[in-house]
Amino acid sequence: DDGDQSEDDEDNVSVTITDPEAPVIDLEVTKEVDATDLVCIGEMFTYTITVTNQGPDTATGVTLLDNLPAKVAYMGHTTTNGSFIPGTGEWTIDEIPAGGSETITIVGSATEAGTFTNVAQIIGADQADIDSTPNNDDGDQSEDDEDSAVVEVKPDPLAGIDLEVTKTSNVTSIMLGDEFTYTITVSNQGPDAA
């Protein structure tokens, strides 16, 4: 009677009991971005996030989190239902009936070059989800309540480099066996460092 589970004269088991009458849902998130090619710094692109309720019951109090990457500026959004707070990245959806979907589009603009991954995940709902754990933030893309999209941003098209090569010799004519020197110069006309 010492509560020590390492001893073999004692063991335990836990059982989770759920109410069979409690409503359940199956929320699925899909996320796409319209930037199929490289975009430039300052160019706008749109993320489209759709939340679908596979049922069997109506989903209420659904909250999705979508924080834009640090180098992507928020430019605007539209939703088919609920409200979105850009500062927190939270989209609250009032209700999604079984078989229904709601969509948000978020417009962004990259402030720096790079590759940016943006993740959207369900962080809460009033009902239990059949096959996902909301707000587990583990990056597990195998759960259907989470999805991501990648944008590749290249530098400003007006910026860049302009390399120029010149090659000279210290002589124009020599005798067989004489030494001579080639001088090769690489110049960058800019405007950026190469």
Secondary structure, DSSP 4 states (H G I P E B T S, - for coil): ----TTSTT----------TTS-EE-EEEEEEES--S-EETT-EEEEEEEEEE--SS-EEEEEEE-PPPTTEEEEEEEESSSEEETTTTEEEEEEE-TT-EEEEEEEEEESS-EEEEEEEEEEE-SSEESS--TT--S--TTSTTEEEEEEEEEPPTT----EEEEEEES-S---TT----EEEEEEE--SS--
